[in-house]
Amino acid sequence: MSFRKRVFSILSLASVAASAVALTSGSWAQPTLPPAVAISREPLELDVSKWVGCKKVPGGSLCAPAIQTGTPEIQASLRAQQAAAQAAGVKPLPPIPLVPMTCGVPMKGADGQPMARIPQGGRGPIRVLFISKGHEFEREHLLSMLDCLGDDITYAHAEHPAADVLMTPEGSKNFDVFVFYDLGGPGVVQLGPNGERNRFYPDPSPELKKGFAALLKQGKGMVFLHHASAAWTHVWPEYAEVVGGACDWYAPVTVRGILDPHHGYYPRTAQRQTVVAKNHPVAAGLGDGFDITDEAYGCAFFPESVTPILTTSFTPPDPRVNFNPARQYSNLSTWVKASENSPVFYTQMGHDNNAWRVPAYQQLVRNAIKWAASPEAHAWAKANRTKIFK
């Protein structure tokens, strides 16, 4: 989420109780705010049968403004929190200082000593294509984190649509693993006839759909990070099946036949990540788990179709604001799965430098890439093949 959007969300849910706690950094101090959630507004529509989702239009899908949900009690509570926070003079949190990246495992030179300067792009044996576009991020810091993994990987960075050319069996010959930090097909605001702010979600190109499906049938290793779970949510349901879940925080979205009003994002959430698969290679070196402050999600995940690796201690303030009653909130944060013949990894962590600097997060991403490139992971994926594409 952009900082401006995060500020709006945080202000809309600030609570008086949390406001009493001070967060101090040097001479700056102000109340700590609770995590944000996409807040619903009146008029309320509590009858699920009357909810209306997106409609298919030439070139994509058009979604009306998000369905306004939540019981009257939830609405009254949220409005009271907002009014009390404003009366108390609560202000939004400042931007996170962009301090230099620190490598959890320092790279070493030929003499075995830690290197004073990390080589850009890495020098390791695993060839990685890092794919972005569709969501802003702190480029220098995230790419510096990938540099930290440079003993194991050598990576190139490509953005859509240039990356689409490489997302084919022919284009991927020089890469072992694809790492996705993109948000393919992001919605763009489109004004309706009465001034309403609809969102238009474009279709993926036929070439991209064909090439991506072929890559998965070939068995290329895939690593999806954070908002990559929101790619193509409205227009390419098979993509969500590949990842293991789907998100959209701004519009009604139908996932696996269930219409949700809008999913939730919760900036700067302190949470405990607990390892639930200690013997899996992706969890190597993580012990029982680790603490992290990062953006958490309340999205439509598919826990029955994945192998859980980590769970988060975070729970949405009230899932009924974001989910259809027919959907359950899942606290899975990290998993692996087989999609077609490909080993696939996903973690919902990794919003910004506040997370990327955490040594355990760096270790998790390192493990994921090494696993996705390994013969063992490829053999496992083929043995547990999940057919997704025709």
Secondary structure as UniProt FT lines:
FT   HELIX           3..13
FT   HELIX           16..19
FT   STRAND          22..25
FT   TURN            26..27
FT   STRAND          28..31
FT   HELIX           48..50
FT   STRAND          55..57
FT   TURN            58..59
FT   STRAND          60..63
FT   HELIX           72..87
FT   TURN            88..89
FT   TURN            110..111
FT   TURN            120..121
FT   STRAND          126..133
FT   HELIX           139..148
FT   TURN            149..152
FT   STRAND          153..159
FT   TURN            160..161
FT   HELIX           162..166
FT   TURN            169..174
FT   STRAND          177..182
FT   STRAND          188..191
FT   TURN            193..194
FT   STRAND          197..202
FT   HELIX           206..218
FT   STRAND          221..225
FT   HELIX           226..230
FT   TURN            231..235
FT   HELIX           237..243
FT   STRAND          245..246
FT   STRAND          253..255
FT   TURN            256..257
FT   STRAND          258..260
FT   STRAND          264..275
FT   TURN            278..279
FT   HELIX           281..283
FT   TURN            284..285
FT   TURN            287..288
FT   STRAND          289..298
FT   STRAND          300..301
FT   HELIX           303..305
FT   STRAND          307..312
FT   HELIX           319..321
FT   TURN            325..326
FT   STRAND          332..340
FT   STRAND          342..347
FT   HELIX           353..356
FT   HELIX           359..373
FT   HELIX           375..383
//
